[in-house]
Amino acid sequence: MSAPFLLLVVTGVLALSVAFLRNRPRSYTVVSAIGSALLAVFSLWITLDEPFEILGLPVKVTSTWLVLGRVFVLDESNRAAVGFLYLAGAFIFGGAWVAQPSRNLYYVGLLCLGSVAASFLIQPFLFAALFLEFTAMGAVLILVSPENPTHRGGLRLLILYTLAMMAILFAGWMLENLGVTSATPELAQRATMLLALGFAIIMAVPPFHLWLPAAAEKANPYGLAFVTVLLQSAGLFFLLRFLDSYTWLRTVPGLFDMIRWVGIAMVCFGSMLTITQSSFSKVMAYALITDFGVMLLAVGTGIPEGYRLALGLSGVRVVNLAVWAMGLAKILDRPGDDHFQALQGAAYRSPLGAVSALIGVASMAGFPLTAGFPGRWALLSMLATVDPIAGWAIILAFLCVGAVTLRWVNTLLGSPPDDRTSPSPIVEKLFIGGGIAMCILLGAFPQLLYPWVTDAAAGMAQLFP
């Protein structure tokens, strides 16, 4: 019995079971969340390649699965990453109880989880680009809703990720067949440019960010949160695997300086555009671009501590986005109507939802006592000696996104247009309250998350000696 086979097949079975559960939204949540959590436990703690007993019966689970000449491997180098992926999925699926997105999020989301897990497992890892393309196809179906069947943001995402896949696969062909090394500077430069194009698209570097604001405009906020978490987590892990696998790539002159300058540009661009938005969803879209830029600044330090911070920031983003999306789902009058006028006084209709949405944005800005603060503070300390300009860019992001958060506080606490209230069931209050508490708890005690999330790349021996 093969562990990768079990992971991928059970994920597919869960997706099919959810697809057949029509008009049972609570069942979707339970099956998806519990199933993802159990798969995370399996990937993290199953004994591999050694016999053990279950109910007195001998069992042996192997770490490899051979399919059409390609090998899927679950071992110590990637099991933490796979476990994190499924735990993140379980967390977001659980919060969907409150947000009530379309049914596509559950069964297509499970298939996307399986696709990203396959990208972590496959050897050679260059073929991970194909699974990221499959994930982008599924993301389009998640972003589409019955109210908006033709989704501009989803189509842009699919086109851009197809271009990224082609660039990365062509670079991979060059690496495998042309013998690219530091001794072949011309070939190394071409391969680096192709990889830079592919990862610029995956990381939503402007102008390749255009799918994100368009998706935020119409998509269910919770569906957008899931897609963003999935694609960006996969993209970061893929980038780190490239840096770990190819020594010549890490020694390209000016590579990490270029990554930092791209990060600075993203932070400044996202911060400035955040201020101009009158839609709460677009505020989060540009705050996300800022957050992606901060993550690139961490990678651009070129040291193990920076890589660990990038992974930690990626883990924190799961909590931030889920908390924001749950809150926004509660204060919306109708999907897509999240402008200033529509949300005026929304805190009176759903106080807990308003607090949740604001805490999510504040954490993205890096407010003290929120989950986003410790990682950014640690990165600021690191950049003080490496690149002070990058440090000032992070401070600019804090000021801009923080100012926008305060403006939305004023909007949500404005005079209510009428006396409508939206009483929440006790289960929804528990979910929202739990998300807010987790966001604050991780701000006060980051050691609850960061050390474990950074283990996701512990198998990359070249990056983490």
N, C-alpha and C positions, 0 to 999 in steps of 0.2 A: 504494500500500500504506500502510495507516494503523498507526501505532505503538500507539495504544490498542486497536485491533482485534486486532493481533497479541498484545499482552499478555494480553487477556482470553480470546481464543480458545485460545491455547496453554495457559493455565492450566486451562481446561476440558478440553482434550485430555489433559493430564497427570492430571487427576482421574479421567477415564474410564479411562485406561490402568492406574492404580493399582486402580480398582474391579474390573477384570477379572483382576488378578493375585491369584488366590485362594491362600491358604495359603503365601504366599511373603513373610514379614515382612521379610527382608533386602532383597528387591527393592522393597518399599514405600518403605523408607528411602532407598535409592539414588536411585530415580526422583524422589521428592518433594524430597529435599535438593538434588540436582544440578540438577533442573529449576528450582527456586526460585532457586538461585544464578545460573543462566544468565539467567533473567528479570530478576534484579537488575542483572546486567551490561548487559543490553540496555537497560533503562530509564535507566541512569546514563550510558552512553557512546554510544548510537546517535546517529548524525548525523541531525538532523531538518530536513525541508524543503529539503535540499540534495542534489543527486545525488552518488553515490559508486559505487565499483566493488567487486564481489565476484567473484573468479575471472574478472576481465576483463569481467564483465557489468555494465551500468549499472543502478543501483538508486536509487530515491528513496523515502524513508519520510516520510510526512506526519505532522504533530503532532495533527491533528484527525480525529474520526470522528463523523459526524452520524447519529443514530438517533432516529426518531420525533420529530423536532423538538428533541431534546436533543443537546448537543455534549459529547463526551468529548475532553479536551485533555491531552496530555503535553507540557510545556514546562519552561523553567527554573524556573518557580514551584513545580512539584510533583514533578519527576523525582527529586530527592533523597529526598523522602518516600516515593515509590513504591519506590525502590531500597532504602531502609532497611527497608520492610515486607517485601520479598521476602528480603532478607538475614537478617532476624530469623526468617522462616519456615524458611529453609535451615538456620540454626543449630539451631532447635528440632527440625526433622525429623531432622537428623543425630544429635542426642542420643537420639532415640527408639529407636535401635539398642540402647541399654542398657535403657531403660524398658519397651519392648515393650508399648505401649498397644494398644487395640483398633484394628482396621483403619479404623474411622470417622475416626480422627484424620488419616489421610493423605489420603484422597480428599475427605472433607468439609472437612478443613482447607485443602486447596488451593482448593476452591470459596469458602471464607471469605476466603482471601487475595485471590482475584479480586474478591470483593464489596467488601472494604475498599479495594482498589486503585481500583475503579470509583467509590467515594465520594470518593476524592482527585481523580479525573479529571473528574467530571461538572460541567457548567456549565448553569444556575446551581447553585452548590454547596449550596443549600438541599435539593436532592433527594438529597444524601448521606444524609439521615436514612432514606430508604427502603432504601438499601444496608446501613446499620447494622442495620436490622430484619432483612434477609435474613441478615446475619452472625449475629444472635442466634438465628435459627431453626437455622442450621447448628451453632451452639454447643451447642444442646440435644442434637443427635445425637452430638456429640463427648463430652459429659458422660455420656450413657447408655452402659451397658455390659451385656453378657449377664448378669452377676451382679445388675445393678440396672436392669432395663428401665424401671421407672417412677421417674423421677428428679425428686424434689421441687425441688431446686435449679435444675435446668434449666427446669422449668415456671415457677418464680418469675421466672427471668431473662427468659423470653419475655414474660410478662405485663408486667413492669416496662419492658422496652425498647419494647414496643408503646405503652405510655402515654407514654414519652419521645418516641417518634417523632410521636405525635399532637400533643403539646405544641409540639414544635419546628416541625412543619409548619404548625400554626395560627399560630404566631408569625411564620413566614415569609410566610404569606398576608397577615398584617397589615402586614408590612414592605413587601411588593410592591404592595399594593392600597390601603392607607390612608394612605400617605405619612408613616410614622412618622419623626420627626426630633426633635432637641432642642427645636424650637419647638412640639412637641405633647406636653407633659409627661405628660398623662393617658394617651395612647396609648402613649407610650414606657414608662411604668410598667407597663402591662398586658403589653406585649411582653416587657419585662425579666422579669416574674414567670413568664411561660410558659417563656422560655428558661432561667431559673433552675431551674424544675421539671425540664425535660428534661435539663439537664446534671447536676443533682443525682442523677438516676437513673443516668445514664451513668457518673458518677464514683463510684457506690456510696456516696453520702453517707447515713449513717444517717438514717432507718430503711430506706432503699432498698438497704441492703447485704445484706438477708436471704437473697438467693440464694447469696451467696458462702460463708458457713459451711455451709449445707445442701449445697452442691455439694462442698465439701471433705470432708464426712463420708463420701461414698460414691463420688465420682468417682475415676478414675485420676489420681494427682497430676500426671502429665505432661500429660494432657488438660486438666486445670484450668489448668496453667501456660500452655499454648498459648492457651486461651480468654481468660484474663486479659490476657496480653500484647496479643493482637489487639484486644480491645474497648477497653482503656484507651489504647493508642496511637492508635487511631482517634478516640476521644473527645477526647483532648488536642488532636490536630491540628484537629478540627472546632471546638473551643472557640476556639483561636487564630485560625482563619479568620473566625469571627464577630467577634472583637475587632478583627481587621484590616480587615474589610469595612465595618463600621458605626461611623463616628466618634462618633455620638451615644451608642452603647453604652459606649464607653470614657470618656465624660464624664458618665455617670449618677452623681449625687452618692452617694458612699459605696460604689460598686460594689466597688472593690478592697479596701476595709476589710471588706466583707461576705465576700468570697472568703477573706481571711485568717482571719476568725473561724470560717468553716466549716472551713477547714483545721486550725485549732487544735482545734476540737471533734473532728474526725476523728482527729487525732493522739492526743489524750487518751483518747478512747473506745477506739480500737484498742489503745493501749498497756495500758490497764487490763484489757481483755478478754483480751489475750494471756496475762497472768499466770495467769488462771483456767482455762486449757485443759489437759486431760489428753491430747488428741489432737494429734499432730505436724502433721497436715494443718490442723486448726483454728488451731493456733498460726500457721501461715503465712497462713491466711485473714485473721486479725486483724492480723498484721504488714503484710499488703498494704493493709488499710484505713488503717493508720498511714502507709504509704508514699504512698498516694494523697493523704492529707492534707498530707504534706510537699510533694508536687508542687503542690497548690493554694496552699500558702504561697509557693512560688516564683512562680506566676502572679500571686498577690495583691500582689506588690511593685509591679506595674504598670510595670516598666521592662524594656528589652530584655535586660539581663543576667539578670533573673529568668526571663523566657521561655526563654532559652537553657538555664538550669539545669534548668527543668522538662523540656525536651526531652532533656537529657543524662541526667536521672534516669530518664526513660522508657526510654532505651536501655540503661542499666545494669540495669534490672529484667529485661530479656530474659536476661541472663547469670545474674543471681541466681536466678531461678525455674528456669531449665533445670538449673543445678548442684544446687539443692535437690531437684528432682523426680527427677533421675537417681539421686542418693544414696538418697532415700527408696524408690524402686523396688527398689533392691538389698537394702535391709535389711528390707523387709516380708516376713513369713512368708506372708501371704495378703492380697489386696486389701481395703482398708478397716479392717484391724486394726493401727492405729498408735498405740495407747494406751500408757501407761507400762508396764503389765505385759507387753504383747506385745513391746515393744522393749527390755526389760531385757537388757543384755548383748549387744545386736545388733552392737556394734562388733567383737565377737570372731568373729561369723559373716562379716561383710563390712567389714573395716577401712576400705577405700577408700570404700565407699558411705557409711559413717558420717561420715567426714571431709567428703565432698562435701555431705551433707545439712546438717551443722553450719556449714560455710563459707557455704552459701547463706543460712541464717538470720542468721548473723553479719553478712553483707554487707547484708542488709535492715535490720539494726539500725544499720549505719554504723560497724562496728568499724574501727579503723585498719588499714591494709594490706589492706583488702578493697575491692572495686569500689564499694561504697556510701558509703565514707568521704569521698572528695574533694568530691562534690557537696553533701553535707550540711554539710561544713565551710565550703565557700564560701557556702552559703545562710545559715549561722549568722553569718558575717562581715557579710553584706549586711543581715540582719535586726537586727543590733545597733543600727543607727541608725534603721531604718524601724519596727520593731515588736519590742521586747525580749521581750514576752510570747510571741510566736511562737517566738523563739529558745529560751526556756525550755521550750516544748512539745517542741521537737526534742530537747533534752537529756533530758527526761522519757522520750521514746520510746526513746532510746538506752539509758537505764538499765533500763527495763522489759523491752524485747526482749532486751537483753544479759543480764539476769538469767535470763530464760527459756532463753536459749541455754546458759548455764552449767548450768542444772538438767538440760537434756537431755544435756549432756556427761556428767553424773553418771549419768543413766539408761542411756545407750548403753554406758558403761564399767562398769556394774554387774556383779554376779556372773552369768555366763552360766547359763541354766537347764540346759543340757546341752552336749555337745561338738560340736554340729553346726557345719559350716563350709559356706560357699557360694563355692567357687573360681570366679573370673571368667576368661573367655577373655581373651587378650591384647588383642583389639580393644576389649572393654568397658573394660579398664584404661586403654587409651590415650584413649578418649572421656572417661571420668571424670577421669583425671589432667589431660587437656587443659582440661576445664572448670574444675577447681580452679586450675590455673596461670593461666588467663585471668582468673579472679576476682581473684587476687592481683596479677597484672600490671597490671590496670586500676586497682587501688588504688594502686600505686606510680607508674604512668605514665598518668594520666587523659587526657593529651593524645592518646593513641592512639584514643580514642573520642569525647570530648566535641566537639571542633571539627567532626568529620564529621557527627555526629548533629544538631548545631544547624543545619547547612546544610539540613536537611529543611524548614525554614520560611523559607529565605532569600528566597523570592519574596513574602513578606508585607511589602511595602514600608512600610506604616504602623506595623507593630510593630517592624521592624528598619530604621530609616532609615539 
